[in-house]
Structures are given as C-alpha cells and as structure tokens.
Amino acid sequence: MRGRESFVMALEALRVNRLRSALTMLGVIIGVLAVVVLVSVGTGAKDAVEKQISGLGTNIILVVPGQLTVGAAPTQSRLSLADVAYVRRVVGDPAKVTVSLQSGETVRVGRTEAFVTIIGTDQNLTNVFQRPLSKGRHLSETDVDTRRRVAVLGAEVAARMFGDVDPVGRQVSIAGARFRVVGVYATVGQTFGLSRDQEVHVPVTTAQRMLGVDRVNGLAVGASGPEEVEALQGRVVAALTERYPGEKFSAVTQTQLLGTIGSVLGMLTGVLAAIAGISLLVGGVGVSNIMLVSVRERTKEIGLRKALGARQRDVLAQFLIEAVLLTTIGGVIGIVLGVGGAVAIRSFTEVPASITWWSIALAFGVSAVVGVFFGVAPARRAGRLDPVVALRAE
C-alpha cells in the first residue's frame, strides 16, 4: 500500500468518526493555543521592558549604595550632595552627573489631589536621561542652589490637576508646601511597571529640606560613548569604595539591566511555555487512547488487509498517519486561535503580546512530534496483529 493511499485512508477514517476526531483534537488545540498565547505575552513583556529601559537614554550608569541585584532588598543610602560633587570630579564632566531623591507625597490643587512620586533632582537631569518637555522649562542650577519651590510636572499629573488649563506659572501644594509650576514633561509611559508620567520633579535641595534629610538615594552618570562606559563604571565604584571603606556600591549600566531583566523574563517565558506544554502531553495521551480504541474496533479490517497482502509496515504507517493528522490538524487550528487570541489581548487590553515565529514553529513541531510519539504504540499494535486471529475477532 503506497503512502498516498495510506494518507487517503487515514483521512477517510477521521472523516467517518468526525465527532470522536474533533474531541480528540481538542486537547491538542488547547495546548497549542496556550503555548502561542503565553509565549506571546511573555515575549511582549520582555520587549516592553527592554523598550522602556532603552527609552531612558543611552550609555547610562546608575550608581546606588549596596549590591543591586534582582530581588535584593534596598540599602539605606548614606550618599550626600558632597558625594555627588566628589563623583563629578572623578568623572571629569560635572554636567554628566545627576542626582535622585525619591518620596511618595500628595499633590493638591484646590480640591483635586493625587498621591504621586516626588523626585528631587538637579539641572543635569536632561544631560543624562531623555526627558523632553511639552511646556515650560527644566529645573535650573539657580533653582537648586537657592532651594526654590518650583516643580516640573509629569504629563498625567498636569492633566489631572489642571485639565486643559496651562499649568506653567500656577501653584500646586506638595506635602502641604506651595510650589510654582515651571514646566510639564511630555508623555513618556512606564518604566519597570511604574508610570513616569505620574512624577513631579523638584530641586534636590528643596526635596531634602521638605523631607528633613541630607542624603540622596543615588546618582546617574552619562558616558560620552559606549566605549567609555566600562572604564567609567569601575572608576566611580572604586572612588566611592575608597571614600567609604568597607561599604559596597553598585554601578549598573543600561546593558547590564537589559541583560539581567531579559534573562529573568526569558526564563519566565520558558516556564509559561512548559506549563502550557503539559496540556499538549495530556492531548497526546488522549490521541494514544483513541487510536488504541480505533485499533480494537477495526481488528477485522486490519486482518482482511493483511490477508490481502498488506505488510506490517503498511498497517503501521496508516495508523501512524492518522495519529499525526489528528495532532497536526489540531495544531494548525490551535495556532490560528492562539494568534487570534494574542492579537485580541494586545488590541483590547494593556497586556503586551508579541507574536514570534519561533513560538508558532515550536507549537506546530511539538504537536506533530506528539502525534508520532503517542501514535507509535497503537500503530505497532495494529501492525503486529496476526491476520488469522484478527479475522476471527468478534
């Protein structure tokens, strides 16, 4: 019996038992759909985070006290503005070093209020990070030196507090103190799941007085080019360690952040795909079970074919093709539904979903392999049947 005839007979067998074939394929369809959707969501999350980090700027070094690793608890900072000035001398270009002091505070305008992130920074912020304005100006060196109560609002804060009214020149209350708005940032979106449009920037000296502290949380250094990043990173850490013997400092580059977070999210995507793959195994067990039932039901048919000259490998090929057809057809349907589901998630929710060719190829390949793996036992059983015994079967 030739391969084409085996294929046609396998299709006819599936057509005759349409309902059973559809129910058998259901497990494979669900498994492939889950793999495509979950891998798309995981890949989309990874791409979104990488895009957010890249959007901060280029050649950036983030300097914080303690060991900065994923999942590590934050270390209480002892860095001060004097340390920032020291690092500026080490770097050699004071304009390439900016500072950060963060706190959550309530901003109020009239009866409208919101709890937002207040960031104390300086005039060098835009020399290190990409932070375009939509209105007004950035913080100036004079603002920092004289501890002025001025603020630059994030796009969401400005819209919530003032609506369609231009905020520049108007007053806002931050933690009970009145500040004059000098600028509004353009919309930039999220970084690490936190909206940067819900930030309010004030002079770092003003933030220190408002919070009653003399420390800063950390600082950021902008290298002139990618070739200077590594050397500058080592120089800054060495200088701070020499200044504070026995204490640890971390200087993390943008590339290192992308690598660390990318590996974590990549592992998460793999775990999601593995979990979804379990349903494919369950579907494969269902295929094997149904094929064994099919062999039992068609024992006389197998005996007649072998009596007419069909070889063992011909019968084996027919039943193996049936199993592979069940899983590949189910795989194709699952891929179509999975791609549609990923597109729907991306279009109608805020969950990022990025469809990748390898997830589709993986899902289809695994579904075909499942058909071969779980179809071998029933096919071998059918091929080994003795034609005399098969013809006598009830």
SULLINPE-V224745 format. One line per field, one symbol per residue. phi: phi as a letter, one per 20 degrees, with the letter a starting at -180 (. if undefined). A space follows every 10 residues. Layout:
phi=???
This chain:
phi=.fffffffff ffffffdfff fffffgffgf ffgfffffff ffffffffff ffffffqcle dedcfneecf nfffefedfc ffffffffff fncgfecccb cdaecedccm eebbeceece bcfegffdde bfedbmcefd ffgffelfec bdefffffff fcmeffffne dcdclndece fdacfffcnd clndffeddc dcgfffffff emccecfrbc cdffbffeff ffffffffff fffcgnddcd cdefffffff ffffffffff ffffffffff ffffffffff fffffffdff fffffffeof egfffgffff fgfffgffff ffffffffff ffffffedce ffbcfdffff fffffffffg fffeefffff fffeffgfff fefe
